[in-house]
Amino acid sequence: MSEVVKFYDSSYANYASEVYRGIRIETYGEDFGQTSWVTNEESKKIPILLELTADSSVLEVGCGAGGYALYLAKTVGCRLVGLDINAPGIQNANQLAVVEGLEQRVHFQLCDASQELPFDANHFDAIFSNDVLCHLPGRDKVLAEMHRVLKPAGRMLFSDALVVGGMLTHHEVATRSSIGFYVFSPPGENERLLERAGFRNIRATDTTENAAQISRRRFKARKKFENELIALEGIQTFNGVQEFLSCVHTLTAERRLLRYLYLSEK
């Protein structure tokens, strides 16, 4: 499959729908409006790994509908800026911030994170990005910008679900790439680019099982709501997303595509 499937537009445009909320709850167990491969267990570890406190200033690159950023603001008390290129996602995120009474602490803005980030140097205490950098061209420049806006001794965390671990067919690559722009990474490349950008104390953790688990759960949850989703998305998008999720599960379960979590410091 090679045609583009509008997975993110459908997810964010229908964010408030009970159908999509039901899918997120069945997939993740808790609804942050998420579309990533992050399990609840991993979500709860992120503020610990980043050593966040109520005084922390945090940047999320690829915030989507903003649910997880708002969760951090409520549970940790930190100040947070979320960036995303998806307009419906940013609109939903800022509306949620107002509803939650957190608009003074959390702000979301439309931004192409593959370009220069709109912040001064040494601005944030921590930066994180869940399964987003694989969508951005020029990863060396993206990491250099993240390093620039991070304060000295600040921590940065990102995950990459497209580390090549085995042989892939052209059809599998096309299907895995069907929901947007993607960059596939060879093993060790992220560590090399992090070091070149100036990061230190780099740790890589294999989280491939998370992607296999979430893709399977999301496929089954969407299948449960098939009729409702077809009415919202159309049959072509529904089938395309299901094929995409099936492909993700196969490739991660067979460890031909790997997912890693990278933690580093400035």
Stockholm file with secondary structure:
# STOCKHOLM 1.0

chainA/1-266         MSEVVKFYDSSYANYASEVYRGIRIETYGEDFGQTSWVTNEESKKIPILLELTADSSVLEVGCGAGGYALYLAKTVGCRLVGLDINAPGIQNANQLAVVEGLEQRVHFQLCDASQELPFDANHFDAIFSNDVLCHLPGRDKVLAEMHRVLKPAGRMLFSDALVVGGMLTHHEVATRSSIGFYVFSPPGENERLLERAGFRNIRATDTTENAAQISRRRFKARKKFENELIALEGIQTFNGVQEFLSCVHTLTAERRLLRYLYLSEK
#=GR chainA/1-266 SS CCSCCCHHHHHHHTTTCHHHHHHHHHHHSSCSCCCSSCCHHHHHHHHHHTTCCTTCEEEEESCTTSHHHHHHHHHTCCEEEEEESCHHHHHHHHHHHHHTTCTTTEEEEECCTTSCCSSCTTCEEEEEESSCGGGSSCHHHHHHHHHHHEEEEEEEEEEEEEEECSCCCHHHHHHHTTTSCCCCBCTTHHHHHHHHHTCEEEEEEECHHHHHHHHHHHHHHHHHTHHHHHHHHCHHHHHHHHHHHHHHHHHHHTTSEEEEEEEEEC
#=GC SS_cons         CCSCCCHHHHHHHTTTCHHHHHHHHHHHSSCSCCCSSCCHHHHHHHHHHTTCCTTCEEEEESCTTSHHHHHHHHHTCCEEEEEESCHHHHHHHHHHHHHTTCTTTEEEEECCTTSCCSSCTTCEEEEEESSCGGGSSCHHHHHHHHHHHEEEEEEEEEEEEEEECSCCCHHHHHHHTTTSCCCCBCTTHHHHHHHHHTCEEEEEEECHHHHHHHHHHHHHHHHHTHHHHHHHHCHHHHHHHHHHHHHHHHHHHTTSEEEEEEEEEC
//
